[in-house]
Amino acid sequence: MAEMSPAAAMNGAEHSDKKYVSFTVGSEYFGIPIDEVRQIIRLPKVTRVPKMPVFVLGISNLRGSVLPVLDLSLRLGYQNPCVNGEDTRVIVTEKSGLEIGFVVESVSEVKSTESGSYEELPEMLSSGADRKFISGVLKMRTKDGIRLVQVLDSKELVNIAEIQRKFDESSSQRGFAVKADVADKEVSDYRRFISFEIDGSGYAIEIHKINEIIRLPECVSVPGLESYVMGIFSLREKVIPLMSLHRKFGKKDKPETEDSRVVIIEIENTLVGFIADKVSEVLSVPESSIEEPPKVFSENGSEISAIIKAEQGERLVMILESANLLQAKEIEALKKLAGQEGGNFSMTDASASAAEEKQIVTFTIEDEEYGIFIEKVQEINRYSNVTRVPKTPAFVEGIINLRGEVIPLIDLRKRFELTARTADEFTRVIIVNLASIRVGFVVDFVDEVLRVPSDCIDSVPAVLSAGVDSQFLDGVVNLTGKQRMILLLNVDELFSKAEKKKLEKIGS
């Protein structure tokens, strides 16, 4: 090998006695200084983020923090991603306070360099990786001879300064304060409900009276209770009684299914959950479609306070009055059961509690969970009666007529450049209020209405926000205990100004 230049010799001296982690990508060996490595882990569950550069696999949960995960093979310019096998690892690095995970095919060893073992990158070396990512070459002695390990330049792999700048810009623009839209007269004439099914019948509760909707938790049965009380469960250090409205209404319990949900409400400062066979949709109902119940319902403080005439009167939904679901002695018994006698958890009175929690509608696209702050959601409908419109953007599915208003439908799969999917019985349309127009988002299915603490909402990792064409993420809901991550959409930033003008023309 040619004699090293003085500059190369000095460079090699700087790397003397320095430790490197070496690993493989494809058939090549690469290395990174060990002082930049925070840990090496197995490939975790990764939540994909739409419209990212091809080398960004998504985000994962690392000790309660959001970790961007990059495929190192694709980042280096290779055509194929890293092979995912038993030896696949994620090397977590940190530069300037930013943690990033790089997927590699296997970790070989940790080696200390010797004087003169580091050289500048020879001009003739061509492994297929983009040369700008390689700062030099290590000559590692092995039992089989000398192995060349290409040292990665982490500053080039992730441009920290540029990412931090974009992160600071996007953070100042986004934040997490949810600004409630000023409702116009038309919207104020509507009441919003969440509807659900119990034994084939449709019921609804006004949305502000619902604390949370969750999947069925593990429930502990308690002997000596009324038959309709199924037991208790824990939710964020609160003990909550679980009721069966089937039994309360004199019906038989239904077997648990994938659609079963627990609706959590508050009755006299006491949190109570009841099982619904299925949460159907969010309804935005004009006062003219709400009628007083028949006299037989209104007598003796019935739990049915009114009737919604949905779908032009073809479907009736009974509005439950939560205050009448239980008698006073039943409420007292449940308070003692849950240890909530002091009324220490009031969602209606405690403004501090409201400030500490956010309510989101969660939905699924391509097996990934997304969420929208509920303040932006007007209602959720089934996918039907869609009219196609020619010469519209590719992501516009068509239009629907919503009580005389033309609503453009946006296929979020197409917007996120994902494979198209034929609409089925689970497909839903989420009607969202943008600044100047209402639009409908077509999603695979709506999962639940979730209330989460504000401290569970993390900023979008800078490495992700730097690669997004438009700032369409408001943050990431990081539910560490459940190993669950939900991407929050910033619906106002999903479209450019030109696209919004086109949508306004479609809806006019």
ZIZI-V764103 format. One record per residue. N is the residue number from 0. RES is the residue in one letter. PHI is phi in radians with two decimals (999 if undefined). OMEGA is omega in whole degrees, 0 to 359 (* if undefined). Layout:
n=N res=RES phi=PHI omega=OMEGA
n=N res=RES phi=PHI omega=OMEGA
This chain:
n=0 res=M phi=999 omega=184
n=1 res=A phi=-1.09 omega=179
n=2 res=E phi=-1.15 omega=183
n=3 res=M phi=-1.31 omega=175
n=4 res=S phi=-1.29 omega=177
n=5 res=P phi=-0.97 omega=180
n=6 res=A phi=-1.12 omega=179
n=7 res=A phi=-1.15 omega=180
n=8 res=A phi=-1.11 omega=178
n=9 res=M phi=-1.09 omega=179
n=10 res=N phi=-1.08 omega=178
n=11 res=G phi=-1.11 omega=179
n=12 res=A phi=-1.11 omega=179
n=13 res=E phi=-1.09 omega=183
n=14 res=H phi=-1.66 omega=180
n=15 res=S phi=-1.15 omega=179
n=16 res=D phi=1.09 omega=177
n=17 res=K phi=-1.63 omega=182
n=18 res=K phi=-1.68 omega=179
n=19 res=Y phi=-2.26 omega=168
n=20 res=V phi=-1.63 omega=178
n=21 res=S phi=-1.87 omega=184
n=22 res=F phi=-2.70 omega=182
n=23 res=T phi=-1.99 omega=169
n=24 res=V phi=-2.35 omega=189
n=25 res=G phi=1.16 omega=179
n=26 res=S phi=-1.81 omega=184
n=27 res=E phi=-1.82 omega=177
n=28 res=Y phi=-1.79 omega=177
n=29 res=F phi=-2.29 omega=179
n=30 res=G phi=-2.48 omega=178
n=31 res=I phi=-2.53 omega=180
n=32 res=P phi=-0.98 omega=185
n=33 res=I phi=-1.18 omega=179
n=34 res=D phi=-1.25 omega=175
n=35 res=E phi=-1.66 omega=183
n=36 res=V phi=-1.68 omega=178
n=37 res=R phi=-1.58 omega=175
n=38 res=Q phi=-2.92 omega=177
n=39 res=I phi=-2.17 omega=187
n=40 res=I phi=-2.24 omega=171
n=41 res=R phi=-1.23 omega=181
n=42 res=L phi=-1.11 omega=181
n=43 res=P phi=-1.47 omega=173
n=44 res=K phi=-1.18 omega=184
n=45 res=V phi=-1.98 omega=175
n=46 res=T phi=-1.63 omega=181
n=47 res=R phi=-1.26 omega=178
n=48 res=V phi=-2.12 omega=183
n=49 res=P phi=-1.17 omega=175
n=50 res=K phi=1.06 omega=176
n=51 res=M phi=-1.68 omega=170
n=52 res=P phi=-0.96 omega=187
n=53 res=V phi=-1.04 omega=183
n=54 res=F phi=-1.42 omega=178
n=55 res=V phi=-1.57 omega=181
n=56 res=L phi=-1.31 omega=180
n=57 res=G phi=2.59 omega=182
n=58 res=I phi=-2.27 omega=179
n=59 res=S phi=-2.43 omega=181
n=60 res=N phi=-1.74 omega=179
n=61 res=L phi=-2.16 omega=180
n=62 res=R phi=0.93 omega=178
n=63 res=G phi=1.51 omega=178
n=64 res=S phi=-1.90 omega=179
n=65 res=V phi=-1.50 omega=182
n=66 res=L phi=-1.97 omega=172
n=67 res=P phi=-1.17 omega=181
n=68 res=V phi=-2.08 omega=182
n=69 res=L phi=-2.02 omega=174
n=70 res=D phi=-1.48 omega=187
n=71 res=L phi=-1.20 omega=179
n=72 res=S phi=-1.08 omega=179
n=73 res=L phi=-1.19 omega=179
n=74 res=R phi=-1.15 omega=181
n=75 res=L phi=-1.36 omega=177
n=76 res=G phi=1.77 omega=176
n=77 res=Y phi=-1.26 omega=182
n=78 res=Q phi=-1.32 omega=186
n=79 res=N phi=-1.86 omega=177
n=80 res=P phi=-1.27 omega=176
n=81 res=C phi=-1.08 omega=177
n=82 res=V phi=-1.25 omega=181
n=83 res=N phi=-1.60 omega=181
n=84 res=G phi=-2.42 omega=182
n=85 res=E phi=-1.08 omega=184
n=86 res=D phi=-1.60 omega=182
n=87 res=T phi=-1.06 omega=180
n=88 res=R phi=-2.37 omega=173
n=89 res=V phi=-2.02 omega=177
n=90 res=I phi=-1.63 omega=181
n=91 res=V phi=-1.61 omega=181
n=92 res=T phi=-1.97 omega=177
n=93 res=E phi=-2.43 omega=175
n=94 res=K phi=-2.37 omega=178
n=95 res=S phi=0.95 omega=177
n=96 res=G phi=1.42 omega=181
n=97 res=L phi=-1.84 omega=178
n=98 res=E phi=-1.60 omega=179
n=99 res=I phi=-2.43 omega=178
n=100 res=G phi=-1.83 omega=178
n=101 res=F phi=-1.95 omega=178
n=102 res=V phi=-1.42 omega=176
n=103 res=V phi=-2.21 omega=185
n=104 res=E phi=-1.37 omega=175
n=105 res=S phi=-2.90 omega=175
n=106 res=V phi=-1.72 omega=185
n=107 res=S phi=-1.50 omega=186
n=108 res=E phi=-2.98 omega=171
n=109 res=V phi=-1.95 omega=186
n=110 res=K phi=-2.17 omega=170
n=111 res=S phi=-1.67 omega=180
n=112 res=T phi=-1.43 omega=174
n=113 res=E phi=-1.92 omega=180
n=114 res=S phi=-0.99 omega=178
n=115 res=G phi=1.50 omega=181
n=116 res=S phi=-1.51 omega=179
n=117 res=Y phi=-1.81 omega=179
n=118 res=E phi=-2.32 omega=172
n=119 res=E phi=-1.13 omega=182
n=120 res=L phi=-1.20 omega=178
n=121 res=P phi=-1.10 omega=181
n=122 res=E phi=-1.07 omega=185
n=123 res=M phi=-1.39 omega=183
n=124 res=L phi=-1.27 omega=178
n=125 res=S phi=-2.53 omega=181
n=126 res=S phi=-1.70 omega=183
n=127 res=G phi=1.74 omega=178
n=128 res=A phi=-1.37 omega=176
n=129 res=D phi=-1.08 omega=187
n=130 res=R phi=-1.11 omega=182
n=131 res=K phi=-1.16 omega=180
n=132 res=F phi=-1.52 omega=185
n=133 res=I phi=-1.85 omega=181
n=134 res=S phi=-1.64 omega=181
n=135 res=G phi=3.12 omega=183
n=136 res=V phi=-2.32 omega=174
n=137 res=L phi=-1.77 omega=173
n=138 res=K phi=-1.76 omega=182
n=139 res=M phi=-1.72 omega=177
n=140 res=R phi=-1.45 omega=176
n=141 res=T phi=-2.23 omega=179
n=142 res=K phi=-1.15 omega=180
n=143 res=D phi=-1.67 omega=180
n=144 res=G phi=2.14 omega=181
n=145 res=I phi=-1.63 omega=177
n=146 res=R phi=-1.96 omega=177
n=147 res=L phi=-1.61 omega=179
n=148 res=V phi=-2.05 omega=181
n=149 res=Q phi=-1.43 omega=182
n=150 res=V phi=-1.49 omega=182
n=151 res=L phi=-1.44 omega=175
n=152 res=D phi=-1.65 omega=186
n=153 res=S phi=-1.14 omega=178
n=154 res=K phi=-1.16 omega=177
n=155 res=E phi=-1.39 omega=180
n=156 res=L phi=-1.04 omega=178
n=157 res=V phi=-2.36 omega=181
n=158 res=N phi=-1.33 omega=188
n=159 res=I phi=-1.04 omega=184
n=160 res=A phi=-1.06 omega=181
n=161 res=E phi=-1.18 omega=180
n=162 res=I phi=-1.13 omega=181
n=163 res=Q phi=-1.12 omega=179
n=164 res=R phi=-1.10 omega=180
n=165 res=K phi=-1.15 omega=179
n=166 res=F phi=-1.11 omega=179
n=167 res=D phi=-1.08 omega=179
n=168 res=E phi=-1.12 omega=184
n=169 res=S phi=-1.21 omega=179
n=170 res=S phi=-1.13 omega=180
n=171 res=S phi=-1.20 omega=180
n=172 res=Q phi=-1.40 omega=188
n=173 res=R phi=-1.57 omega=188
n=174 res=G phi=1.01 omega=178
n=175 res=F phi=-2.31 omega=176
n=176 res=A phi=-1.28 omega=179
n=177 res=V phi=-1.58 omega=181
n=178 res=K phi=-1.63 omega=180
n=179 res=A phi=-1.26 omega=177
n=180 res=D phi=-1.21 omega=175
n=181 res=V phi=-1.33 omega=185
n=182 res=A phi=-1.25 omega=175
n=183 res=D phi=-1.41 omega=186
n=184 res=K phi=-1.07 omega=183
n=185 res=E phi=-1.11 omega=181
n=186 res=V phi=-1.19 omega=182
n=187 res=S phi=-1.18 omega=178
n=188 res=D phi=-1.41 omega=182
n=189 res=Y phi=-1.89 omega=172
n=190 res=R phi=-2.01 omega=184
n=191 res=R phi=-1.89 omega=182
n=192 res=F phi=-2.31 omega=166
n=193 res=I phi=-1.90 omega=182
n=194 res=S phi=-1.78 omega=181
n=195 res=F phi=-2.67 omega=182
n=196 res=E phi=-1.97 omega=171
n=197 res=I phi=-2.33 omega=180
n=198 res=D phi=0.95 omega=176
n=199 res=G phi=1.48 omega=179
n=200 res=S phi=-1.73 omega=181
n=201 res=G phi=-1.62 omega=177
n=202 res=Y phi=-2.24 omega=178
n=203 res=A phi=-2.66 omega=174
n=204 res=I phi=-2.30 omega=179
n=205 res=E phi=-1.01 omega=192
n=206 res=I phi=-1.09 omega=182
n=207 res=H phi=-1.30 omega=178
n=208 res=K phi=-1.60 omega=179
n=209 res=I phi=-1.69 omega=181
n=210 res=N phi=-1.41 omega=185
n=211 res=E phi=-2.96 omega=173
n=212 res=I phi=-2.26 omega=185
n=213 res=I phi=-2.33 omega=171
n=214 res=R phi=-1.23 omega=182
n=215 res=L phi=-1.10 omega=179
n=216 res=P phi=-1.54 omega=171
n=217 res=E phi=-1.28 omega=186
n=218 res=C phi=-2.03 omega=177
n=219 res=V phi=-1.79 omega=180
n=220 res=S phi=-1.31 omega=180
n=221 res=V phi=-2.19 omega=182
n=222 res=P phi=-1.25 omega=174
n=223 res=G phi=1.42 omega=181
n=224 res=L phi=-1.76 omega=175
n=225 res=E phi=-1.03 omega=186
n=226 res=S phi=-1.11 omega=183
n=227 res=Y phi=-1.39 omega=178
n=228 res=V phi=-1.55 omega=185
n=229 res=M phi=-1.46 omega=180
n=230 res=G phi=2.61 omega=180
n=231 res=I phi=-2.33 omega=174
n=232 res=F phi=-2.50 omega=183
n=233 res=S phi=-1.87 omega=177
n=234 res=L phi=-2.44 omega=181
n=235 res=R phi=0.85 omega=175
n=236 res=E phi=1.19 omega=174
n=237 res=K phi=-1.91 omega=175
n=238 res=V phi=-1.60 omega=186
n=239 res=I phi=-2.15 omega=175
n=240 res=P phi=-1.21 omega=179
n=241 res=L phi=-1.97 omega=182
n=242 res=M phi=-1.83 omega=169
n=243 res=S phi=-1.93 omega=176
n=244 res=L phi=-1.23 omega=174
n=245 res=H phi=-0.98 omega=180
n=246 res=R phi=-1.19 omega=180
n=247 res=K phi=-1.08 omega=180
n=248 res=F phi=-1.62 omega=178
n=249 res=G phi=1.32 omega=179
n=250 res=K phi=-2.00 omega=179
n=251 res=K phi=-1.53 omega=177
n=252 res=D phi=-1.11 omega=176
n=253 res=K phi=-1.69 omega=176
n=254 res=P phi=-1.08 omega=178
n=255 res=E phi=-1.16 omega=178
n=256 res=T phi=-2.27 omega=178
n=257 res=E phi=-1.09 omega=182
n=258 res=D phi=-1.50 omega=184
n=259 res=S phi=-1.08 omega=180
n=260 res=R phi=-2.43 omega=174
n=261 res=V phi=-1.93 omega=178
n=262 res=V phi=-1.69 omega=183
n=263 res=I phi=-1.81 omega=180
n=264 res=I phi=-2.18 omega=179
n=265 res=E phi=-2.11 omega=178
n=266 res=I phi=-2.16 omega=181
n=267 res=E phi=0.89 omega=178
n=268 res=N phi=1.10 omega=178
n=269 res=T phi=-2.09 omega=177
n=270 res=L phi=-1.38 omega=180
n=271 res=V phi=-2.38 omega=177
n=272 res=G phi=-1.95 omega=173
n=273 res=F phi=-2.33 omega=184
n=274 res=I phi=-1.54 omega=173
n=275 res=A phi=-1.98 omega=179
n=276 res=D phi=-1.10 omega=182
n=277 res=K phi=-2.91 omega=172
n=278 res=V phi=-1.55 omega=190
n=279 res=S phi=-1.48 omega=188
n=280 res=E phi=-2.93 omega=171
n=281 res=V phi=-1.68 omega=183
n=282 res=L phi=-1.88 omega=171
n=283 res=S phi=-1.92 omega=194
n=284 res=V phi=-2.05 omega=175
n=285 res=P phi=-1.23 omega=181
n=286 res=E phi=-1.01 omega=182
n=287 res=S phi=-1.18 omega=180
n=288 res=S phi=-1.69 omega=180
n=289 res=I phi=-1.97 omega=183
n=290 res=E phi=-2.11 omega=173
n=291 res=E phi=-1.12 omega=179
n=292 res=P phi=-1.29 omega=175
n=293 res=P phi=-0.99 omega=185
n=294 res=K phi=-0.97 omega=182
n=295 res=V phi=-1.09 omega=179
n=296 res=F phi=-1.34 omega=187
n=297 res=S phi=-1.38 omega=180
n=298 res=E phi=-1.35 omega=174
n=299 res=N phi=1.05 omega=174
n=300 res=G phi=1.09 omega=181
n=301 res=S phi=-1.08 omega=178
n=302 res=E phi=-1.28 omega=178
n=303 res=I phi=-1.62 omega=185
n=304 res=S phi=-1.71 omega=181
n=305 res=A phi=-2.90 omega=181
n=306 res=I phi=-2.17 omega=175
n=307 res=I phi=-1.68 omega=174
n=308 res=K phi=-1.67 omega=183
n=309 res=A phi=-1.67 omega=178
n=310 res=E phi=0.91 omega=180
n=311 res=Q phi=0.96 omega=176
n=312 res=G phi=1.46 omega=182
n=313 res=E phi=-1.42 omega=179
n=314 res=R phi=-2.26 omega=179
n=315 res=L phi=-1.80 omega=179
n=316 res=V phi=-2.16 omega=183
n=317 res=M phi=-1.56 omega=179
n=318 res=I phi=-1.50 omega=179
n=319 res=L phi=-1.49 omega=172
n=320 res=E phi=-1.69 omega=188
n=321 res=S phi=-1.04 omega=181
n=322 res=A phi=-1.13 omega=182
n=323 res=N phi=-1.76 omega=181
n=324 res=L phi=-1.21 omega=183
n=325 res=L phi=-2.24 omega=174
n=326 res=Q phi=-1.44 omega=185
n=327 res=A phi=-0.99 omega=182
n=328 res=K phi=-1.20 omega=178
n=329 res=E phi=-1.23 omega=178
n=330 res=I phi=-1.11 omega=179
n=331 res=E phi=-1.07 omega=179
n=332 res=A phi=-1.12 omega=180
n=333 res=L phi=-1.23 omega=177
n=334 res=K phi=-1.07 omega=179
n=335 res=K phi=-1.14 omega=180
n=336 res=L phi=-1.06 omega=184
n=337 res=A phi=-1.64 omega=182
n=338 res=G phi=1.20 omega=182
n=339 res=Q phi=-1.93 omega=184
n=340 res=E phi=-1.03 omega=185
n=341 res=G phi=-1.35 omega=182
n=342 res=G phi=1.06 omega=188
n=343 res=N phi=-1.55 omega=181
n=344 res=F phi=-2.54 omega=183
n=345 res=S phi=-1.95 omega=180
n=346 res=M phi=-1.33 omega=185
n=347 res=T phi=-1.43 omega=185
n=348 res=D phi=-1.75 omega=189
n=349 res=A phi=-1.52 omega=178
n=350 res=S phi=-1.19 omega=179
n=351 res=A phi=-1.12 omega=179
n=352 res=S phi=-1.11 omega=180
n=353 res=A phi=-1.11 omega=181
n=354 res=A phi=-1.26 omega=184
n=355 res=E phi=-1.57 omega=182
n=356 res=E phi=-2.25 omega=177
n=357 res=K phi=-2.19 omega=179
n=358 res=Q phi=-1.94 omega=184
n=359 res=I phi=-2.28 omega=170
n=360 res=V phi=-1.65 omega=181
n=361 res=T phi=-1.80 omega=180
n=362 res=F phi=-2.62 omega=186
n=363 res=T phi=-2.08 omega=170
n=364 res=I phi=-2.38 omega=177
n=365 res=E phi=0.93 omega=175
n=366 res=D phi=1.15 omega=176
n=367 res=E phi=-2.00 omega=182
n=368 res=E phi=-1.62 omega=176
n=369 res=Y phi=-2.23 omega=178
n=370 res=G phi=-2.52 omega=174
n=371 res=I phi=-2.29 omega=176
n=372 res=F phi=-0.99 omega=189
n=373 res=I phi=-1.14 omega=177
n=374 res=E phi=-1.09 omega=181
n=375 res=K phi=-1.56 omega=185
n=376 res=V phi=-1.65 omega=178
n=377 res=Q phi=-1.52 omega=178
n=378 res=E phi=-2.89 omega=179
n=379 res=I phi=-2.25 omega=184
n=380 res=N phi=-2.17 omega=172
n=381 res=R phi=-1.28 omega=180
n=382 res=Y phi=-1.52 omega=180
n=383 res=S phi=-2.84 omega=175
n=384 res=N phi=0.92 omega=180
n=385 res=V phi=-1.60 omega=178
n=386 res=T phi=-1.81 omega=179
n=387 res=R phi=-1.28 omega=180
n=388 res=V phi=-2.20 omega=180
n=389 res=P phi=-1.26 omega=175
n=390 res=K phi=0.97 omega=175
n=391 res=T phi=-2.04 omega=177
n=392 res=P phi=-0.95 omega=186
n=393 res=A phi=-1.03 omega=183
n=394 res=F phi=-1.46 omega=178
n=395 res=V phi=-1.49 omega=182
n=396 res=E phi=-1.31 omega=182
n=397 res=G phi=2.68 omega=179
n=398 res=I phi=-2.35 omega=173
n=399 res=I phi=-2.29 omega=177
n=400 res=N phi=-1.76 omega=180
n=401 res=L phi=-1.96 omega=180
n=402 res=R phi=0.88 omega=176
n=403 res=G phi=1.55 omega=179
n=404 res=E phi=-1.82 omega=179
n=405 res=V phi=-1.46 omega=184
n=406 res=I phi=-2.02 omega=174
n=407 res=P phi=-1.22 omega=178
n=408 res=L phi=-1.79 omega=180
n=409 res=I phi=-1.89 omega=175
n=410 res=D phi=-1.43 omega=184
n=411 res=L phi=-1.15 omega=175
n=412 res=R phi=-1.07 omega=180
n=413 res=K phi=-1.20 omega=180
n=414 res=R phi=-1.10 omega=180
n=415 res=F phi=-1.61 omega=177
n=416 res=E phi=1.05 omega=176
n=417 res=L phi=-1.83 omega=180
n=418 res=T phi=-1.11 omega=180
n=419 res=A phi=-1.14 omega=181
n=420 res=R phi=-2.43 omega=179
n=421 res=T phi=-1.22 omega=180
n=422 res=A phi=-1.10 omega=178
n=423 res=D phi=-2.37 omega=185
n=424 res=E phi=-1.17 omega=181
n=425 res=F phi=-1.62 omega=182
n=426 res=T phi=-1.06 omega=180
n=427 res=R phi=-2.28 omega=176
n=428 res=V phi=-2.05 omega=178
n=429 res=I phi=-1.69 omega=179
n=430 res=I phi=-1.44 omega=187
n=431 res=V phi=-2.12 omega=177
n=432 res=N phi=-1.60 omega=171
n=433 res=L phi=-1.58 omega=184
n=434 res=A phi=-1.08 omega=186
n=435 res=S phi=-2.17 omega=185
n=436 res=I phi=-2.82 omega=171
n=437 res=R phi=-1.74 omega=177
n=438 res=V phi=-2.32 omega=176
n=439 res=G phi=-1.95 omega=176
n=440 res=F phi=-1.72 omega=177
n=441 res=V phi=-1.49 omega=182
n=442 res=V phi=-2.22 omega=182
n=443 res=D phi=-1.09 omega=170
n=444 res=F phi=-2.89 omega=178
n=445 res=V phi=-1.59 omega=187
n=446 res=D phi=-1.62 omega=184
n=447 res=E phi=-2.85 omega=170
n=448 res=V phi=-1.79 omega=191
n=449 res=L phi=-2.13 omega=174
n=450 res=R phi=-1.87 omega=185
n=451 res=V phi=-2.22 omega=175
n=452 res=P phi=-1.11 omega=180
n=453 res=S phi=-1.05 omega=182
n=454 res=D phi=-1.31 omega=173
n=455 res=C phi=-1.57 omega=180
n=456 res=I phi=-1.75 omega=181
n=457 res=D phi=-1.71 omega=173
n=458 res=S phi=-1.14 omega=174
n=459 res=V phi=-1.20 omega=180
n=460 res=P phi=-0.96 omega=185
n=461 res=A phi=-1.01 omega=182
n=462 res=V phi=-1.14 omega=177
n=463 res=L phi=-1.47 omega=184
n=464 res=S phi=-1.13 omega=180
n=465 res=A phi=-1.20 omega=183
n=466 res=G phi=-1.77 omega=182
n=467 res=V phi=-1.52 omega=180
n=468 res=D phi=-1.15 omega=177
n=469 res=S phi=-2.31 omega=185
n=470 res=Q phi=-1.34 omega=185
n=471 res=F phi=-1.78 omega=177
n=472 res=L phi=-1.94 omega=177
n=473 res=D phi=-1.60 omega=181
n=474 res=G phi=2.71 omega=181
n=475 res=V phi=-2.29 omega=174
n=476 res=V phi=-1.41 omega=187
n=477 res=N phi=-1.95 omega=180
n=478 res=L phi=-1.60 omega=189
n=479 res=T phi=-1.03 omega=184
n=480 res=G phi=-1.07 omega=182
n=481 res=K phi=-1.74 omega=183
n=482 res=Q phi=0.87 omega=186
n=483 res=R phi=-2.31 omega=179
n=484 res=M phi=-2.23 omega=182
n=485 res=I phi=-2.17 omega=179
n=486 res=L phi=-1.49 omega=180
n=487 res=L phi=-1.57 omega=180
n=488 res=L phi=-1.48 omega=170
n=489 res=N phi=-1.64 omega=190
n=490 res=V phi=-1.10 omega=181
n=491 res=D phi=-1.25 omega=182
n=492 res=E phi=-1.90 omega=180
n=493 res=L phi=-1.27 omega=186
n=494 res=F phi=-2.26 omega=175
n=495 res=S phi=-1.31 omega=179
n=496 res=K phi=-1.06 omega=180
n=497 res=A phi=-1.13 omega=179
n=498 res=E phi=-1.16 omega=179
n=499 res=K phi=-1.11 omega=178
n=500 res=K phi=-1.11 omega=178
n=501 res=K phi=-1.13 omega=179
n=502 res=L phi=-1.13 omega=179
n=503 res=E phi=-1.10 omega=178
n=504 res=K phi=-1.15 omega=179
n=505 res=I phi=-1.12 omega=184
n=506 res=G phi=-1.46 omega=183
n=507 res=S phi=-1.48 omega=*
